[in-house]
Amino acid sequence: MSNGRVINVDCQCGTKLFKYYKSSRGRLIKLFLEHIRKDYVGVTQNTNLPAICPACQKEIGTIQLINGRLALKLNQGTVKAIRL
């Protein structure tokens, strides 16, 4: 995991949600839970609750099993666009 970088994931309202290690290029579509460095929402502690922005109360995404790993599948309208 040396070719990626840590990025800040923000809500559309400006609230900081995550610090995430992104290893591949392209749009941010899903967040693998093991790559989340800092969780300001509390998704990594309790995966049964929905991921909701603490400021504006919009749903950020849903927890799904993708390729055998837990990931947060993002709702594209709720987070600021990030593209590497």
JORA-V359766 format. One record per pair of residues at least 4 apart in sequence whose ideal C-beta (glycine too) atoms are under 8 Angstrom apart, sorted by the first residue. I is the first residue (numbers start at 1). GAP is how many residues later the second one is. D is the distance in whole Angstrom. If there is no record, write none. Layout:
BEGIN
i->I gap->GAP d->D
i->I gap->GAP d->D
END
This chain:
BEGIN
i->1 gap->20 d->7
i->1 gap->22 d->6
i->3 gap->20 d->6
i->4 gap->17 d->6
i->4 gap->18 d->5
i->4 gap->19 d->4
i->4 gap->20 d->7
i->5 gap->16 d->7
i->5 gap->17 d->6
i->5 gap->79 d->8
i->6 gap->13 d->6
i->6 gap->14 d->7
i->6 gap->15 d->5
i->6 gap->16 d->8
i->6 gap->31 d->6
i->7 gap->12 d->7
i->7 gap->13 d->6
i->7 gap->15 d->5
i->7 gap->21 d->8
i->7 gap->75 d->6
i->7 gap->77 d->8
i->8 gap->8 d->6
i->8 gap->10 d->8
i->8 gap->11 d->6
i->8 gap->12 d->8
i->9 gap->7 d->8
i->9 gap->8 d->5
i->9 gap->9 d->4
i->9 gap->10 d->8
i->9 gap->11 d->5
i->9 gap->19 d->7
i->9 gap->22 d->7
i->9 gap->70 d->6
i->9 gap->71 d->8
i->9 gap->73 d->7
i->10 gap->4 d->6
i->10 gap->5 d->7
i->10 gap->6 d->6
i->10 gap->7 d->6
i->10 gap->69 d->7
i->10 gap->70 d->5
i->11 gap->4 d->4
i->11 gap->6 d->6
i->11 gap->42 d->5
i->11 gap->44 d->7
i->11 gap->45 d->6
i->11 gap->47 d->7
i->11 gap->49 d->7
i->11 gap->67 d->6
i->11 gap->68 d->6
i->11 gap->69 d->7
i->12 gap->44 d->8
i->12 gap->46 d->8
i->12 gap->65 d->7
i->12 gap->66 d->6
i->12 gap->67 d->7
i->12 gap->68 d->6
i->13 gap->40 d->7
i->13 gap->42 d->5
i->13 gap->43 d->4
i->13 gap->45 d->8
i->14 gap->41 d->8
i->15 gap->25 d->8
i->15 gap->38 d->6
i->15 gap->39 d->6
i->15 gap->40 d->4
i->15 gap->41 d->7
i->16 gap->24 d->6
i->17 gap->23 d->6
i->17 gap->24 d->5
i->17 gap->36 d->7
i->17 gap->43 d->6
i->17 gap->62 d->7
i->18 gap->13 d->7
i->18 gap->18 d->5
i->18 gap->19 d->8
i->18 gap->20 d->7
i->18 gap->21 d->6
i->18 gap->22 d->7
i->18 gap->23 d->7
i->18 gap->25 d->8
i->19 gap->17 d->7
i->19 gap->18 d->4
i->19 gap->19 d->4
i->20 gap->8 d->8
i->20 gap->11 d->6
i->20 gap->15 d->6
i->20 gap->16 d->6
i->20 gap->17 d->7
i->21 gap->14 d->4
i->21 gap->15 d->8
i->21 gap->16 d->6
i->22 gap->6 d->7
i->22 gap->13 d->8
i->22 gap->60 d->8
i->22 gap->62 d->6
i->23 gap->12 d->7
i->24 gap->60 d->8
i->25 gap->59 d->5
i->26 gap->57 d->7
i->26 gap->58 d->7
i->27 gap->54 d->7
i->27 gap->55 d->7
i->27 gap->56 d->5
i->28 gap->46 d->7
i->28 gap->51 d->7
i->28 gap->54 d->4
i->28 gap->55 d->7
i->29 gap->44 d->7
i->29 gap->45 d->6
i->29 gap->47 d->8
i->30 gap->31 d->8
i->30 gap->34 d->8
i->30 gap->36 d->6
i->30 gap->41 d->5
i->30 gap->42 d->7
i->30 gap->43 d->5
i->30 gap->44 d->6
i->31 gap->4 d->7
i->31 gap->5 d->6
i->31 gap->30 d->8
i->31 gap->40 d->6
i->31 gap->41 d->4
i->31 gap->43 d->7
i->32 gap->4 d->8
i->32 gap->34 d->8
i->32 gap->37 d->6
i->32 gap->38 d->7
i->32 gap->39 d->5
i->33 gap->10 d->7
i->33 gap->11 d->6
i->33 gap->14 d->7
i->33 gap->30 d->8
i->33 gap->36 d->8
i->33 gap->37 d->5
i->33 gap->38 d->7
i->33 gap->39 d->7
i->34 gap->35 d->7
i->34 gap->36 d->8
i->36 gap->7 d->7
i->36 gap->8 d->6
i->39 gap->4 d->6
i->39 gap->5 d->5
i->39 gap->6 d->7
i->40 gap->14 d->7
i->41 gap->10 d->6
i->41 gap->11 d->7
i->41 gap->12 d->7
i->41 gap->13 d->7
i->41 gap->19 d->7
i->42 gap->4 d->6
i->42 gap->7 d->8
i->43 gap->4 d->7
i->43 gap->6 d->8
i->43 gap->8 d->5
i->43 gap->17 d->8
i->43 gap->20 d->7
i->43 gap->29 d->6
i->47 gap->16 d->5
i->47 gap->23 d->6
i->50 gap->9 d->6
i->50 gap->12 d->7
i->51 gap->8 d->7
i->51 gap->9 d->4
i->51 gap->10 d->5
i->51 gap->11 d->7
i->51 gap->12 d->7
i->51 gap->21 d->6
i->52 gap->5 d->6
i->52 gap->6 d->7
i->52 gap->7 d->6
i->52 gap->8 d->7
i->53 gap->4 d->6
i->53 gap->5 d->5
i->53 gap->7 d->6
i->53 gap->25 d->7
i->58 gap->17 d->8
i->58 gap->20 d->5
i->59 gap->16 d->6
i->59 gap->19 d->7
i->60 gap->12 d->7
i->60 gap->14 d->7
i->60 gap->15 d->6
i->60 gap->18 d->5
i->60 gap->19 d->7
i->61 gap->11 d->5
i->61 gap->12 d->5
i->61 gap->13 d->4
i->61 gap->14 d->5
i->61 gap->17 d->7
i->62 gap->10 d->7
i->62 gap->11 d->5
i->63 gap->7 d->6
i->63 gap->8 d->7
i->63 gap->9 d->6
i->63 gap->10 d->8
i->64 gap->6 d->8
i->64 gap->7 d->6
i->64 gap->8 d->8
i->64 gap->9 d->5
i->65 gap->4 d->7
i->65 gap->5 d->6
i->65 gap->6 d->8
i->66 gap->4 d->8
i->66 gap->5 d->4
i->66 gap->7 d->7
i->74 gap->4 d->7
i->74 gap->5 d->6
i->75 gap->4 d->8
END
